[in-house]
Amino acid sequence: MAEMMKERPAYVRFEKRVIEDRNASLKAGHFVGRDIIYALITPPGSKDVIVREVESTRNEQGVIINQGWLDYLDTQVQEGRIPDVFVDSYKRAYDKYKKGEDLPLNGTPIKTWPPLSPAQITNLIALNIHTVEDLAALNEEGKARFGMGIVELQRKAKNWLEESQSIGAAVARLTALETEFKDLKDQNERQRGLIEKLQAENTALKRVPATV
């Protein structure tokens, strides 16, 4: 799974399922269920869905007896198999799921990208390509699934992202210059105020009559 997620983060959904607690059922003499949250993981451009229990199961001593998806990801980060920024995004998405909030997308939503037609949007989302960044990084398997026209769409996505990054860098430089200008302006105003204060004090001293 790590190899499938090294270019772009996978598309992840979360789902709560009721699983029988077998030991509790045997003790109670009837079915006893417990809620388990699963991650449904689909790499961009793939139709394969990997289902993993999100949280690890631990015994009374706190020792993991069944490693969950989140702990598995932490070990993959430590081994350099998955970028830590991907794992951070998955954890934020899980926190939002538990709060009942909409899950965030990692990138620019395909649904709102102007170059696409409604049919292209539908086809891309069907392949779990939900962002422009996913489209730009789509692998050969994903392109084969989409079929004709995908090469041109991917080229547009890459060009658009490059232009956005250039514009973003220019905006960042402009913002920095504006901040620097404002700091200089504030500094000049403070200096002007200090000069005016000193001039007023000097004028007041000149008006004081000399004592014999």
Beta strands, then each sheet from edge to edge (+ up, - down):
strand 1: 11-20
strand 2: 33-42
strand 3: 50-53
strand 4: 57-58
strand 5: 64-66
sheet 1: 1+ 2- 3+
sheet 2: 4+ 5-
end
